[in-house]
């Protein structure tokens, strides 16, 4: 059973005093690696690095009254961006990850998305969930230059998924909520990822999201071919 980490106020205040955001990296929150898929449009597979989504209220707590996210780099999906702002994520026993990128726009609730190795580093047993499904997940502490937010829940390992528009879905013979599999060929290895949730709507671009651990495991940077296929069975995982 997952429990939310707790930190006493003195520890939190010490972390805030020690926080330095001047060394924030400028690398994007997601890297794209296009490869030929034999289909139109071209299939994009993106590695989604650790990041967080914030509510308007939490943005003001972390960055000051009236603060808004500052778009720094557009993401592949229209309307989404990596913000200039970063936060420190603090887990149990004072383990922390500094300079974690915030993605915009804001959401009704805050959510942290990690890879498995990130969650191990923080000492948080983060479950694999689809974005937005955070009920009963562990929490953490977010530290910004102006304040601290203690999340009671919201830390997940984002389940792999594929964005597409309705025309793409028709072409692949799937619909929103179905599952697909992704085959990635590279000189070192060939990997097949199953249980990619289909997120189909009227406007999304064709794009697969996997996390950094998955991207490294399949050597995505060296991929020579990627192929997306319908999955014959439903996902058995509790996402």
C-alpha positions as CSV (number, residue, x, y, z in Angstrom):
1,X,0.0,0.0,0.0
2,X,1.4,3.4,-1.0
3,X,1.7,6.2,1.5
4,X,2.4,9.8,1.1
5,X,5.8,11.0,2.4
6,X,5.7,13.5,5.1
7,X,8.4,16.1,6.0
8,X,8.4,18.3,9.1
9,X,8.1,22.0,8.6
10,X,11.7,22.6,9.7
11,X,13.1,20.3,7.0
12,X,10.9,21.9,4.3
13,X,12.1,25.4,5.3
14,X,15.7,24.2,5.2
15,X,15.2,22.8,1.7
16,X,13.7,26.1,0.6
17,X,16.6,28.1,1.9
18,X,19.1,25.8,0.2
19,X,17.3,25.7,-3.1
20,X,19.1,27.3,-6.1
21,X,17.3,27.4,-9.4
22,X,20.0,29.2,-11.4
23,X,21.4,25.9,-12.7
24,X,18.2,24.8,-14.4
25,X,18.9,22.9,-17.5
26,X,17.6,24.1,-20.8
27,X,17.1,20.7,-22.4
28,X,13.5,20.1,-23.5
29,X,11.2,17.8,-21.5
30,X,10.7,15.6,-24.5
31,X,13.0,14.5,-27.3
32,X,11.6,13.3,-30.6
33,X,13.1,10.6,-32.7
34,X,11.3,10.2,-36.1
35,X,11.7,7.0,-38.0
36,X,10.2,5.6,-41.2
37,X,7.1,3.5,-40.4
38,X,5.8,2.8,-43.9
39,X,2.6,4.7,-43.1
40,X,1.4,8.2,-43.7
41,X,1.7,10.4,-41.7
42,X,5.2,9.7,-40.4
43,X,5.2,8.0,-37.0
44,X,6.9,10.0,-34.3
45,X,8.2,8.3,-31.1
46,X,9.0,10.7,-28.3
47,X,10.9,10.1,-25.1
48,X,9.1,11.9,-22.3
49,X,11.6,12.8,-19.5
50,X,10.6,13.4,-15.9
51,X,8.3,16.4,-15.6
52,X,5.4,17.8,-13.7
53,X,2.0,19.5,-14.4
54,X,0.8,22.1,-12.0
55,X,-2.5,23.7,-11.1
56,X,-2.9,27.5,-11.2
57,X,-3.0,27.6,-7.4
58,X,0.2,25.6,-7.1
59,X,2.0,27.8,-9.7
60,X,1.3,30.8,-7.5
61,X,2.4,29.0,-4.3
62,X,5.7,27.9,-5.9
63,X,6.5,30.9,-7.9
64,X,4.7,33.8,-6.2
65,X,1.3,35.5,-6.2
66,X,0.1,36.2,-9.7
67,X,2.7,34.0,-11.3
68,X,2.0,32.3,-14.7
69,X,4.0,29.7,-16.5
70,X,6.4,31.0,-19.1
71,X,6.3,29.0,-22.4
72,X,9.9,28.2,-23.4
73,X,9.6,25.5,-26.0
74,X,6.6,24.2,-27.9
75,X,6.0,20.4,-27.7
76,X,5.0,18.3,-30.7
77,X,1.3,18.4,-29.8
78,X,-0.2,21.8,-30.5
79,X,-1.0,23.9,-27.5
80,X,1.5,22.2,-25.2
81,X,4.9,23.5,-24.1
82,X,7.9,23.1,-21.8
83,X,7.9,26.0,-19.4
84,X,10.9,28.0,-18.3
85,X,10.0,27.1,-14.7
86,X,11.4,24.1,-12.8
87,X,10.8,22.7,-9.4
88,X,12.6,20.4,-6.9
89,X,10.8,17.2,-6.1
90,X,11.4,15.8,-2.6
91,X,10.6,12.3,-1.6
92,X,10.9,10.4,1.7
93,X,14.1,10.6,3.7
94,X,15.0,13.9,2.0
95,X,15.8,12.3,-1.4
96,X,15.3,14.9,-4.1
97,X,15.5,15.6,-7.9
98,X,16.4,19.2,-8.7
99,X,15.3,21.3,-11.7
100,X,12.4,19.1,-12.9
101,X,10.7,20.8,-15.8
102,X,7.1,22.0,-15.6
103,X,4.9,21.4,-18.7
104,X,2.0,23.7,-19.6
105,X,-0.7,24.6,-19.8
106,X,-1.8,24.3,-16.2
107,X,-4.3,21.6,-15.1
108,X,-7.0,21.4,-12.5
109,X,-4.6,19.3,-10.3
110,X,-0.9,18.9,-10.0
111,X,0.8,15.7,-11.2
112,X,4.4,14.4,-11.3
113,X,5.5,11.9,-14.0
114,X,8.6,9.9,-13.4
115,X,10.5,7.0,-15.0
116,X,11.1,3.9,-12.8
117,X,14.7,4.9,-12.1
118,X,13.5,8.3,-11.0
119,X,11.0,6.8,-8.6
120,X,13.7,4.5,-7.1
121,X,16.1,7.5,-6.7
122,X,13.3,9.4,-4.8
123,X,12.3,6.4,-2.7
124,X,8.7,6.6,-4.0
125,X,6.8,3.5,-5.1
126,X,5.2,5.2,-8.0
127,X,2.6,3.1,-9.8
128,X,2.2,2.9,-13.6
129,X,-0.9,5.0,-14.4
130,X,-2.4,6.7,-17.4
131,X,-2.2,10.5,-17.0
132,X,-4.9,11.9,-14.8
133,X,-5.6,8.6,-13.0
134,X,-3.9,9.6,-9.7
135,X,-6.4,8.4,-7.1
136,X,-4.5,6.5,-4.4
137,X,-1.0,7.3,-5.7
138,X,1.9,8.5,-3.5
139,X,2.5,12.1,-2.9
140,X,5.7,14.2,-2.7
141,X,6.9,17.7,-1.9
142,X,7.4,20.3,-4.6
143,X,9.8,23.2,-3.9
144,X,9.9,26.4,-5.8
145,X,11.7,29.7,-5.4
146,X,8.7,31.2,-3.5
147,X,7.1,28.4,-1.7
148,X,6.4,24.7,-1.1
149,X,3.5,22.4,-2.1
150,X,3.0,19.1,-0.4
151,X,1.0,16.8,-2.8
152,X,-1.0,14.1,-1.0
153,X,-1.2,12.2,-4.2
154,X,-0.2,12.6,-7.9
155,X,3.2,10.8,-8.4
156,X,3.0,8.3,-11.3
157,X,5.0,6.4,-13.8
158,X,3.2,7.4,-17.0
159,X,1.9,4.4,-19.0
160,X,3.1,4.4,-22.6
161,X,0.5,5.7,-25.0
162,X,-0.1,7.0,-28.5
163,X,-1.7,10.2,-29.6
164,X,-3.5,10.3,-33.0
165,X,-6.4,12.0,-34.7
166,X,-9.6,10.2,-35.8
167,X,-8.3,9.7,-39.3
168,X,-5.2,8.0,-38.0
169,X,-7.3,5.8,-35.8
170,X,-9.4,4.7,-38.8
171,X,-6.3,4.0,-40.8
172,X,-4.9,1.7,-38.1
173,X,-8.3,0.1,-37.4
174,X,-8.5,1.3,-33.8
175,X,-10.5,3.7,-31.7
176,X,-10.0,5.9,-28.6
177,X,-9.3,3.7,-25.6
178,X,-8.0,0.7,-27.5
179,X,-4.4,-0.6,-27.1
180,X,-1.6,-1.0,-29.6
181,X,1.9,-2.4,-29.7
182,X,5.1,-0.7,-30.9
183,X,8.0,-2.5,-32.6
184,X,11.3,-0.7,-32.6
185,X,14.3,-2.0,-34.6
186,X,17.8,-0.9,-33.9
187,X,21.3,-2.3,-34.7
188,X,21.7,-3.4,-31.1
189,X,18.3,-4.9,-30.4
190,X,14.7,-5.2,-31.5
191,X,12.0,-4.4,-28.9
192,X,8.3,-4.7,-28.9
193,X,6.3,-2.6,-26.4
194,X,2.7,-3.7,-25.8
195,X,-0.2,-2.0,-24.1
196,X,0.0,1.5,-25.6
197,X,-3.2,3.3,-24.9
198,X,-4.8,5.0,-27.9
199,X,-5.7,8.6,-27.3
200,X,-7.7,9.6,-30.4
201,X,-9.4,12.9,-31.0
202,X,-10.1,15.3,-33.8
203,X,-6.8,17.2,-33.7
204,X,-3.9,15.3,-32.2
205,X,-0.8,14.5,-34.2
206,X,0.4,10.9,-34.5
207,X,2.9,10.5,-31.7
208,X,4.0,7.7,-29.3
209,X,5.1,8.6,-25.8
210,X,7.5,6.3,-23.9
211,X,9.7,7.2,-20.9
212,X,13.4,7.5,-20.6
213,X,14.0,4.0,-19.3
214,X,12.0,2.5,-22.2
215,X,13.8,4.8,-24.7
216,X,17.2,3.6,-23.4
217,X,16.1,0.0,-23.4
218,X,15.3,0.0,-27.1
219,X,18.1,2.3,-28.1
220,X,15.6,4.7,-29.7
221,X,18.3,7.1,-30.8
222,X,19.7,4.4,-33.1
223,X,16.3,3.0,-34.3
224,X,16.2,2.1,-38.0
225,X,12.5,1.3,-38.1
226,X,9.4,1.8,-35.9
227,X,6.1,0.1,-36.5
228,X,2.7,0.6,-34.8
229,X,0.2,-2.2,-34.8
230,X,-3.2,-2.9,-33.3
231,X,-3.1,-5.2,-30.2
232,X,-5.0,-8.4,-30.4
233,X,-5.9,-8.4,-26.7
234,X,-6.9,-5.7,-24.1
235,X,-4.3,-4.5,-21.6
236,X,-4.4,-6.6,-18.4
237,X,-2.5,-4.0,-16.4
238,X,-4.2,-1.8,-13.8
239,X,-3.5,1.6,-15.2
